[in-house]
């Protein structure tokens, strides 16, 4: 959430920021509501003060004056109730608009409509030139009996799957390797709930605008997370930290759930776009310092790049344009990994900086060295996500005879399995 003072003082910039992100929001109405509510609240405070002052005089007043004073106090109370009833709907509308107002992108973020306008920053690895007809991950998974999509559909409908035998082993090997690597870099692992309150979804910016993408259990007013970022970040909510505690580096391996609303007919083949998946997320809670956040953003991105290099998977890093940014993201880099069957780089990681956008919603603060209370900065990045990473991992390592080699860094986690043979 943006600071209302920031919106008032940077009105045109906020409007342009929303336009650049292709988010339709009535900023003029927001400012109008704010202007209406301020004097009404001031009047309410004045009435409260007047009522308190009169109430204190009742006991000291002569008997014949007490009843008129009581009537006057009652009248003020009724005026306050009417005024409060008028303020309520206006505040609710203002809150909704505040929650739906996007953070303007950083000045160097490219202006664009969608992911086609993202800017390539760098590439790593060599795109292979196979001298045989390649098989895609579904065909490879069927040959080796490690992927069962019909079985998943039988259990849970479209965009579902089952990893079997060596498929499940390889997925867990990727996850365990990533887990250990991040622990070695000083990230503290948390085992967190994936069923969270609405306030957690709202606090991290996934509600109200992203509600259609979430699985929501209305009976219990709980939602399944689409990323453990929600739980990891919300864990620090409603607290005032000491500056010496920052930055906090945390991670979690969890199941994630997305409805994929609006993607009917898109990426329906294979494991690219599914409803349930495994992910290890990195989250950093840092101080309110732009330079520090820049360094931490680069750290998160570097962690993910190292993992892809260890796995030997060619990728590129893109700077995400305004139209492809989320509500609260100040800036974002995606890692897109080469997927032979798709014949293109496809997104596998997203590294985001929010500054205080999430922290304001979550009341996540700290005391700086001068004792002043500040809002934290929040950042996150995918470390690894499966089964999407299995697409390039299987396809890139296939051999002419249909066998699949397993990256060397995973061997200690695969019970000695180094190759899948037909």
Secondary structure, DSSP 8 states (H G I E B T S, - for coil): ---HHHHHHTHHHHHHHHHHTT----HHHHHHHHHHHHHHHHHHHHHHHHHHHHHHHHTTS-HHHHHHHHHHHHHHHHHHHHHHHHHHHHHHHHHHHHHT------TTS---SSGGG-EEEEEES-----SS----HHHHHHHTT-EEHHHHHHHH-SS--EE-THHHHHHHHHHHHHHHHHHHTT-EE----SEEEHHHHHHTT-TTTTGGGSEEETTTTEEE-SSTHHHHHHTTTTEEEEGGG-SEEEEEEEEEE---TT-TTSS-STTSS-SEEEEEEEEEEE-S-HHHHHHHHHHHHHHHHHHHHHHT--EEEEE--GGG--SS-SEEEEEEEEETTTTEEEEEEEEEEEETHHHHHHTEEEE-TTS-EEE-EEEEEEEEEETHHHHHHHHHTB-TTS-EE--GGGGGGTTT--EE--
